[in-house]
C-alpha cells in the first residue's frame, strides 16, 4: 500500500500554467498598447483630397509650364528662399505657404505668401523641429491656380 510519503512533488504542471498565464498577460498587454496607439493619417480629409487630385495635377502642370518655383533651403542661415520665375512678373499673385510635417500634423504651419519686388520671399525655419518637411506653395493670379512642392531635411 502506498502512503503520502511516496508521492513526489512535480513542478511541471505549475510551470506550464504559470507560463501560459504569463503569455496571455503579455498578449493582453500588447493588445491594450496597440489599441491606445495614436494613428495619424497624412491628412484628416484624405478622401476629399483624393477626389480633387486631378485639379492638383493640373495646378502642378500649369506651374511647370510657366517655370517651376525655386525653393532653396539654407542650413547655415536657417531660411528657405522662395523664388518665382520671371514669367510670373506681370501677375498679381496671392497664396499660402504650408510647412507640412508628415510625421506629426500638430507641427504644420501655414504662412501667407508675401512676395517682394523680385518675386521672392524668405521663410524663417529656425524654430521648426529637425527632420523631414514638405514645403507646399499654393498660389493664384485670380484666374488660374498654381502649386509647387519640395521636400527638405532640416538639420
Buried (B, 14 or more C-beta within 10 A) or exposed (E): EEEEEEEEEEEEEEEEEEEEEEEEEEEEEEEEEEEEEEEEEEEEEEEEEEEEEEEBEBBBEEBEEBEEBEBEBEEEEBBBBBBBEEEBEEBEBBBEBBBBBBEEEEBBBEBEBEBEEEBEBBBEBEEBEEBEBBBBBBBBBEEEBBBBBBEBEBE
